[in-house]
Amino acid sequence: MTTILQILKNARNLLKKKGWTQGANACNERGTEVGYTAENAATFCARGAVWHVDEGNDEAATRALALLSSCTISNLGLISWNDSPGRTKEEVLALFDRAIEKAEKEGHT
């Protein structure tokens, strides 16, 4: 079973390697929205990355998303935070870093 910490680390690595997007869970290389499990998915939003690495079916993915949301340093939900104008990939990666640190401190190994 995949842990919350593994999901967060894998999703962060996916975003760093493949890319980040706004306004969709995932997009292909042309910027067209595709499903987060699509083979041609090239970029992901924060939520789409979590779902992609855990296929959106595991309770741990839901808990990982809740942990991410709690680290947004905003009163916006995760989707609104991700999609805010001016948001950057670096800010999203930093959010994952904060959530990973929190998961480690809380023992979600």
Stockholm file with secondary structure:
# STOCKHOLM 1.0

chainA/1-109         MTTILQILKNARNLLKKKGWTQGANACNERGTEVGYTAENAATFCARGAVWHVDEGNDEAATRALALLSSCTISNLGLISWNDSPGRTKEEVLALFDRAIEKAEKEGHT
#=GR chainA/1-109 SS CCCHHHHHHHHHHHHHHTCBCSSSSEECTTSCBCCTTCTTCCEECHHHHHHHHHTTCSHHHHHHHHHHHHTSSSSSCHHHHHHSTTCCHHHHHHHHHHHHHHHHHTTCC
#=GC SS_cons         CCCHHHHHHHHHHHHHHTCBCSSSSEECTTSCBCCTTCTTCCEECHHHHHHHHHTTCSHHHHHHHHHHHHTSSSSSCHHHHHHSTTCCHHHHHHHHHHHHHHHHHTTCC
//
